[in-house]
């Protein structure tokens, strides 16, 4: 098949995250099976306009805000003549709405998470108000009656509120460490928080919960891993017992996750919450806020979800620390997620459903 994936950024983009990893892992596996995959994304400084990556082709144009218009222009000038059989429309808050300007080729929407509450954290007022209550609902409602794939039940439930009901949940993937770090648990009761320091990840909530929980667990410590624009704000808010490491190597991240007793997650919402799977894969369970995405990954990883307040998180930390120190969790295969091979096969099967063997090729293509 010839497959076009429209996404606002590729894995080479400096702001690439979990959604881009997902796209790349799926695309390269489809390419390895003989499919011709093209990914259109925003331009990246010092990267070519057209580049071959792991067997698929990346075409770049436009900025974070203009990539949607550039994709349409590229389609009119180039794409429509390349014989694509399927278009995957990655919906990352701002939608490509490819079904409005691509004719004659089936389009399938793909969404990791809605933005909703995150607007208040990522955009100034009144843009946040406009985005949450007008723009995002308008973009999502345009997918009513169209096939959409989502990475969690939470995301499916979220977009159903906008009238998008033809939604299939596809699995989340994770590539666990080849070797689980052979490190002992920390000598002191230890929490680990791992995310980008941005408002919607709520790093200050983790510090507030730690401060309250330390009243019951005096020798408690908190490790905070990850970079981001608000890193200095987090450092300024840190109290005794909190170590803000900033961005660390992948090896150190995995080792500290394995050495901690409990991982805590405090985001406003996620598509899945891959960091939960990362922690579970090295034997560290999670206490997370009961919010979309995190509740899916945390329950899949045998963790605990709590009301989304520092007080509730702090209430559960001493209890679960005792429980998991007495009965340590064994590393969980794929951290409660799935292998990327399985994910790629499942997404292909759902995305091509109804297209027929004359388009999808041999029966074992999926």
C-alpha positions as CSV (number, residue, x, y, z in Angstrom):
1,X,0.0,0.0,0.0
2,X,0.9,3.7,-0.3
3,X,0.1,5.3,3.0
4,X,0.3,9.0,3.8
5,X,0.6,10.1,7.5
6,X,-0.1,13.8,8.2
7,X,1.3,14.9,11.6
8,X,2.4,18.3,13.0
9,X,5.9,17.1,13.8
10,X,8.2,14.2,13.2
11,X,10.7,12.5,15.5
12,X,13.5,14.9,14.5
13,X,11.5,17.9,15.8
14,X,12.9,19.3,19.1
15,X,9.5,19.1,20.7
16,X,8.8,15.6,19.6
17,X,7.2,13.4,22.3
18,X,5.3,10.2,22.8
19,X,2.9,10.7,19.9
20,X,5.9,11.1,17.5
21,X,7.5,7.9,18.9
22,X,4.3,6.1,18.3
23,X,4.1,7.3,14.7
24,X,7.7,6.5,14.0
25,X,7.5,3.0,15.4
26,X,4.4,2.1,13.4
27,X,5.7,3.8,10.2
28,X,9.0,1.9,10.1
29,X,7.3,-1.4,10.7
30,X,4.8,-0.8,7.9
31,X,7.7,0.1,5.6
32,X,9.6,-3.0,6.6
33,X,6.6,-5.1,5.4
34,X,6.8,-3.5,2.0
35,X,4.4,-0.6,2.3
36,X,5.4,2.8,0.9
37,X,4.9,5.2,3.7
38,X,5.2,9.0,3.5
39,X,5.0,11.3,6.5
40,X,4.3,15.0,6.1
41,X,5.3,17.1,9.1
42,X,6.5,20.6,10.0
43,X,10.0,21.8,8.9
44,X,12.9,21.2,11.3
45,X,16.0,23.4,11.3
46,X,19.0,21.7,9.7
47,X,16.9,18.8,8.4
48,X,16.2,18.3,4.7
49,X,12.8,18.9,3.1
50,X,12.7,15.3,2.0
51,X,14.4,12.6,4.0
52,X,14.4,8.8,4.1
53,X,14.1,7.6,7.6
54,X,14.0,3.9,8.6
55,X,12.5,2.9,5.2
56,X,9.8,5.6,5.0
57,X,9.9,9.1,3.6
58,X,9.5,12.3,5.6
59,X,8.4,15.4,3.8
60,X,8.7,18.7,5.8
61,X,7.1,22.0,5.3
62,X,5.7,24.9,7.3
63,X,6.0,25.7,11.0
64,X,4.1,24.4,14.0
65,X,1.2,26.7,13.0
66,X,1.4,26.6,9.2
67,X,2.1,22.9,8.7
68,X,-1.6,22.3,8.2
69,X,-1.9,24.8,5.3
70,X,1.4,23.6,3.8
71,X,0.2,20.0,3.9
72,X,-2.8,21.0,1.8
73,X,-0.7,22.8,-0.7
74,X,1.7,19.9,-0.9
75,X,-1.2,17.6,-1.6
76,X,-2.5,19.8,-4.4
77,X,0.8,20.1,-6.0
78,X,2.4,16.7,-5.3
79,X,0.6,14.3,-3.1
80,X,-2.6,13.7,-5.1
81,X,-0.5,12.4,-8.0
82,X,1.4,9.8,-5.9
83,X,-1.4,7.2,-5.8
84,X,-1.9,7.0,-2.1
85,X,-4.4,4.3,-0.9
86,X,-4.9,5.6,2.6
87,X,-4.3,8.8,4.6
88,X,-3.8,8.8,8.4
89,X,-4.8,12.2,9.8
90,X,-3.0,12.6,13.1
91,X,-5.0,15.0,15.3
92,X,-2.8,16.9,17.7
93,X,-5.2,19.5,19.0
94,X,-5.1,21.5,15.8
95,X,-6.6,19.1,13.2
96,X,-5.5,18.7,9.5
97,X,-9.2,17.9,8.6
98,X,-7.9,16.0,5.6
99,X,-11.3,14.7,4.8
100,X,-12.3,18.2,3.8
101,X,-9.6,18.5,1.1
102,X,-8.6,15.0,0.1
103,X,-10.9,13.4,-2.4
104,X,-10.9,9.8,-3.6
105,X,-8.6,8.5,-0.9
106,X,-9.9,7.0,2.4
107,X,-8.9,9.1,5.4
108,X,-8.7,7.8,9.0
109,X,-8.3,10.1,12.0
110,X,-5.9,9.2,14.8
111,X,-5.9,10.9,18.2
112,X,-3.8,10.4,21.3
113,X,-5.5,12.9,23.5
114,X,-7.8,15.9,23.6
115,X,-6.4,19.2,24.9
116,X,-9.4,20.6,26.9
117,X,-8.0,21.6,30.3
118,X,-4.5,21.9,28.9
119,X,-5.5,25.0,27.1
120,X,-5.6,26.9,30.4
121,X,-2.0,25.8,31.1
122,X,-0.5,26.3,27.6
123,X,-2.2,29.4,26.2
124,X,-2.8,32.9,27.6
125,X,-6.3,34.2,28.2
126,X,-8.4,34.8,26.1
127,X,-6.8,32.4,23.6
128,X,-7.2,29.6,26.1
129,X,-10.9,30.3,26.3
130,X,-11.3,30.4,22.6
131,X,-9.3,27.3,22.1
132,X,-11.1,25.1,24.6
133,X,-14.6,26.2,24.0
134,X,-14.7,27.1,20.3
135,X,-11.7,25.9,18.2
136,X,-11.1,22.4,19.6
137,X,-14.8,21.5,19.7
138,X,-15.1,22.8,16.1
139,X,-12.1,20.8,14.9
140,X,-13.2,17.6,16.6
141,X,-16.9,17.8,15.5
142,X,-15.7,17.8,11.9
143,X,-14.8,14.1,12.4
144,X,-18.4,13.2,13.3
145,X,-19.4,10.1,11.2
146,X,-15.8,9.4,10.3
147,X,-13.5,6.6,11.3
148,X,-11.1,7.5,14.1
149,X,-8.5,5.5,16.0
150,X,-7.6,6.4,19.6
151,X,-4.9,5.1,22.0
152,X,-7.0,4.8,25.1
153,X,-10.6,4.4,26.3
154,X,-10.2,7.7,28.0
155,X,-9.5,9.4,24.7
156,X,-12.5,7.6,23.1
157,X,-14.7,8.8,25.9
158,X,-13.4,12.4,25.5
159,X,-14.0,12.7,21.8
160,X,-17.5,11.1,22.1
161,X,-18.5,14.3,23.9
162,X,-17.9,16.1,20.7
163,X,-20.1,13.6,18.7
164,X,-17.3,11.5,17.4
165,X,-18.5,8.0,17.9
166,X,-17.0,5.8,15.2
167,X,-13.9,5.3,17.3
168,X,-11.7,2.2,17.7
169,X,-9.2,1.9,20.6
170,X,-5.8,0.7,19.4
171,X,-3.1,-0.4,21.8
172,X,-0.2,1.6,23.1
173,X,3.3,0.4,22.5
174,X,6.4,0.4,24.6
175,X,10.0,-0.7,23.9
176,X,11.3,-1.9,27.3
177,X,15.0,-1.9,28.3
178,X,16.9,-4.8,26.8
179,X,18.3,-5.4,30.3
180,X,16.4,-4.5,33.4
181,X,18.8,-2.4,35.6
182,X,20.3,-4.5,38.4
183,X,20.0,-1.8,41.0
184,X,18.7,-2.1,44.6
185,X,15.9,0.0,45.8
186,X,17.0,3.2,47.5
187,X,17.9,3.1,51.2
188,X,15.3,5.8,51.9
189,X,11.6,5.7,50.9
190,X,11.8,7.3,47.5
191,X,9.3,8.8,45.0
192,X,10.2,9.5,41.4
193,X,8.5,12.0,39.1
194,X,9.5,12.0,35.5
195,X,8.2,14.4,32.9
196,X,8.8,17.7,31.1
197,X,8.6,20.7,33.4
198,X,5.6,22.3,31.8
199,X,2.5,23.6,33.5
200,X,0.1,20.8,32.4
201,X,2.5,18.1,33.9
202,X,2.0,19.9,37.3
203,X,5.4,19.3,38.8
204,X,4.6,21.6,41.7
205,X,1.7,19.3,42.7
206,X,4.3,16.5,43.2
207,X,6.3,18.7,45.5
208,X,3.2,19.7,47.5
209,X,2.1,16.1,47.8
210,X,5.6,15.1,49.0
211,X,5.6,17.9,51.6
212,X,2.4,16.6,53.1
213,X,3.3,12.9,52.9
214,X,6.7,13.6,54.6
215,X,4.8,14.4,57.8
216,X,4.1,10.7,58.1
217,X,7.3,9.5,56.4
218,X,10.0,11.8,57.7
219,X,12.8,10.3,55.7
220,X,10.9,10.4,52.4
221,X,12.7,11.8,49.3
222,X,11.6,12.8,45.9
223,X,13.6,12.6,42.7
224,X,12.4,14.8,39.8
225,X,13.7,13.9,36.3
226,X,13.2,15.7,33.1
227,X,13.9,19.0,31.4
228,X,11.6,21.7,30.1
229,X,10.9,25.4,30.1
230,X,9.7,25.5,33.7
231,X,12.7,23.6,35.1
232,X,14.0,26.6,37.0
233,X,10.5,27.3,38.5
234,X,10.5,23.7,39.8
235,X,14.0,24.1,41.3
236,X,12.9,27.3,43.0
237,X,9.9,25.5,44.5
238,X,11.9,22.5,45.7
239,X,12.1,21.9,49.5
240,X,14.4,19.8,51.6
241,X,14.3,16.2,50.4
242,X,13.4,17.0,46.8
243,X,16.2,16.7,44.2
244,X,15.5,18.2,40.8
245,X,17.9,16.5,38.4
246,X,16.7,18.1,35.2
247,X,17.3,16.2,32.0
248,X,19.3,13.0,32.5
249,X,20.6,10.3,30.3
250,X,18.3,7.4,29.4
251,X,20.4,5.1,31.4
252,X,20.3,7.2,34.5
253,X,16.5,7.7,34.1
254,X,15.9,4.0,33.9
255,X,18.2,3.3,36.9
256,X,16.6,5.9,39.1
257,X,13.1,4.7,38.1
258,X,14.1,1.2,39.1
259,X,15.7,2.3,42.4
260,X,12.6,4.3,43.5
261,X,9.8,2.7,45.5
262,X,6.9,4.6,43.9
263,X,6.5,6.6,40.7
264,X,4.0,9.5,40.9
265,X,2.3,11.1,37.9
266,X,0.4,14.4,38.1
267,X,-0.5,15.5,34.6
268,X,-3.7,17.3,33.7
269,X,-4.4,14.6,31.1
270,X,-2.5,12.3,28.8
271,X,-3.2,10.1,25.8
272,X,-1.9,7.1,27.7
273,X,0.9,8.1,30.1
274,X,3.9,6.2,28.7
275,X,6.1,7.1,31.7
276,X,3.8,4.8,33.8
277,X,4.7,1.9,31.5
278,X,8.4,2.9,31.7
279,X,8.3,2.7,35.5
280,X,6.3,-0.6,35.6
281,X,8.7,-2.2,33.2
282,X,11.5,-1.8,35.7
283,X,9.4,-2.9,38.7
284,X,8.2,0.5,40.0
285,X,4.5,1.0,40.5
286,X,2.7,4.2,40.0
287,X,0.3,6.4,42.0
288,X,-1.3,8.8,39.5
289,X,-4.0,11.3,39.3
290,X,-7.3,9.9,38.1
291,X,-7.3,11.8,34.8
292,X,-7.8,10.7,31.2
293,X,-4.9,8.7,29.9
294,X,-3.1,8.3,33.2
295,X,-6.0,6.2,34.6
296,X,-5.6,3.8,31.6
297,X,-1.9,3.3,31.8
298,X,-1.8,3.2,35.6
299,X,-4.5,0.5,35.9
300,X,-2.9,-1.5,33.1
301,X,0.3,-1.4,35.1
302,X,-1.4,-2.5,38.4
303,X,-0.9,1.0,40.0
304,X,-3.3,3.2,41.9
305,X,-5.3,6.2,40.7
306,X,-6.4,8.9,43.2
307,X,-8.3,12.2,43.0
308,X,-6.4,14.9,41.2
309,X,-5.2,16.9,44.2
310,X,-1.9,17.0,46.1
311,X,-3.8,16.2,49.3
312,X,-5.2,13.0,47.8
313,X,-1.9,11.9,46.4
314,X,-0.2,12.6,49.7
315,X,-2.8,10.6,51.5
316,X,-2.1,7.4,49.5
317,X,1.7,7.7,49.4
318,X,2.5,6.3,52.9
319,X,0.0,3.5,52.5
320,X,1.2,2.3,49.1
321,X,4.9,2.8,50.1
322,X,4.4,0.3,52.9
323,X,2.5,-2.1,50.7
324,X,5.0,-2.0,47.8
325,X,8.0,-2.1,50.1
326,X,6.7,-5.2,51.8
327,X,5.6,-6.8,48.5
328,X,7.8,-5.3,45.7
329,X,6.4,-5.3,42.2
330,X,8.1,-7.5,39.7
331,X,9.0,-5.8,36.3
332,X,5.9,-6.0,34.2
333,X,6.2,-7.0,30.5
334,X,5.9,-3.9,28.3
335,X,4.8,-2.0,31.4
336,X,1.2,-2.9,30.8
337,X,1.4,-1.7,27.2
338,X,2.3,-3.9,24.2
339,X,5.2,-4.6,21.8
340,X,5.5,-2.2,18.9
341,X,5.2,-5.2,16.4
342,X,1.8,-6.0,17.9
343,X,0.8,-2.3,17.9
344,X,1.8,-1.8,14.2
345,X,-0.2,-4.9,13.2
346,X,-3.3,-3.8,15.1
347,X,-3.2,-0.2,13.8
348,X,-2.8,-1.4,10.2
349,X,-5.6,-3.9,10.6
350,X,-8.0,-1.2,11.9
351,X,-6.9,1.6,9.6
352,X,-7.4,-0.6,6.5
353,X,-10.6,-2.2,7.6
354,X,-13.0,-2.3,4.8
355,X,-10.6,-1.3,2.1
356,X,-10.5,-4.8,0.6
357,X,-7.6,-7.2,-0.3
358,X,-7.1,-5.4,-3.7
359,X,-5.9,-2.4,-1.8
360,X,-4.2,-3.8,1.3
361,X,-2.4,-6.6,-0.6
362,X,-1.7,-10.1,0.7
363,X,-3.6,-11.3,3.7
364,X,-0.5,-11.4,5.9
365,X,0.4,-7.7,5.2
366,X,-1.1,-6.9,8.6
